[in-house]
Amino acid sequence: MATVRFYRGHWVADYYDANKRRRIERPKGVFEGAMEELQAAEALLADRVAEVADGLVHEGYGSFEDAATRWLKSKARIRPSTRRSYQQLLACYLIPYFGERTLRLIQVIDIERFRNELSRDIPDSIKEALVARLLKAKPGLAEARAKQRASQVKLSSRSINKALTALSMIFNYAMRNQWVTRNLAEYVDHARDDRPLEQRPLDMDGLTPPGIAALRKAAIPATYRRGKLVTNNYRLLISFAVFTGCRVGEILGAAWSLVDWNSGQFHVRRTFKEGRFQESKTRTSYRRLSLPTFLLRELKVWRLACPNSPHDLVFPNLDGQPMSYSHLMQRGFHPALRRAGIRRIRFHDLRHTFASLMISNGEDIVRVSRLMGHANASFTLNVYSHMLPREHDPSGDRLASLVFGNKMETVANLPTELERPSLKKLEQICVVKMVARGGIEPPTRGFSVRCSTN
């Protein structure tokens, strides 16, 4: 029988949970008097009775922070980079905002408030977490400087939606453990990107063949000063990305020993990401790629000038160490886009460019999937199905024939080249009615009188 009683100097809730185990739970918080603690114990008992009625098993992990920590520990099969991404979302945004709150007491309006506050400005609790993270990452950084950097942080809609997705995953984990009955995060709309349309990045913003040629021409090649290499071969790196479809980590981690000069193939075996070498993303990421002839020729020339690297890297920095992603973007890729007059795209869009052009050129979808290193061909088909060659859809012509009759021209009988009308034909089309020289016709209302000159 559930009751509130005085136990060891405090008012507690005494009840049996859904597993028929007895629970004695003391309300959390600081109370000014015994009456206030009694009221808190009664409210706690009412919550626990409601949980038992709903079939929930209360294991003592009532706070959001406890549930989020257990959720992250349950992720045993995720990659280290994915785990670090989840840890950052929890430490920077979710736990500072929801951490001490009881999980089952979080409502939809609380999650909507979290989304709206992140869209407008960073809440104070999250700013404090960002400051602490900056001071821990850089011990010599002044606290005032850390606060200034934290106040300048502006989250994009993409970052906010990542936090909402992680929040939804935590609620799903809580539902599986019967701590809550619903996933409230599913009822909250994701943040909207309010930037102008031309400033929003596209998911798959590939380049056309003329755009590829312009980008390759604008990219900086290997340059020398007094016989010493002073700039990296960004032109070759970008060409390698376009004509192999490799991920950026696979390019930065490429080794000379993985290039088979006899067969003209490159073996994808490792990747460089987040400052260290890692295994490829999936089992199908281990693949062999045939290199174009011009790319093999340029690689042979670059092999003689490439800085010596202890990791045998094809594209190291000038010191022979692995090139960082930010270095590639700031000194190689983004300047090439500006010089070529091309819109701002992601480096990963070069991979989409490779797949799109291969499919539109008639390559088999299974072969493209293997070249891309996708897990299966169905994934490639779902992503790039819009690039498959299609015949002309005659439904528009049928509608035009219905409206205008059978005399309406269709695509099949249109001329291949549009004929430019001559000046004489234009004069025949735009005929100006002239009156005879012998007399003057009374003017029509709204028109002036014109006489013929013949």
Protein Blocks (a to p, Z undefined) as FASTA:
>chain_A
ZZdddeehiacdddddfkopacddddedddfbfklmmmmmmmmmmmmmmmmmnopacehi
abfklmmmmmmmmmmmbcfklmmmmmmmmmmmmmmmmmmpcfklpcfklmmmmmmmmmmp
ccfklmmmmmmmmmmmmmmbcfklmmmmmmmpccdfklmmmmmmmmmmmmmmmmmnopaf
bdfklmpccdddfbdfklpccfblcddfklmmmmmmmpccdddeehiafbdcfklmmmmm
mmnopafklmmmpcfklpcfknopacdfbdceehiacddfblmlpccddddfklmmmmmm
mmmmpccdfklpabdcfkopacdfklmmmmmmmmmmmmnopacddfklmmmmmmmmmmmn
opafklmmmmnopabfklmmmmmmmmpccdddfklmmmmmmmnojkbccfklpcfbdcdd
dfklmmmmmccddddfkbccdddehiacdddfZZ
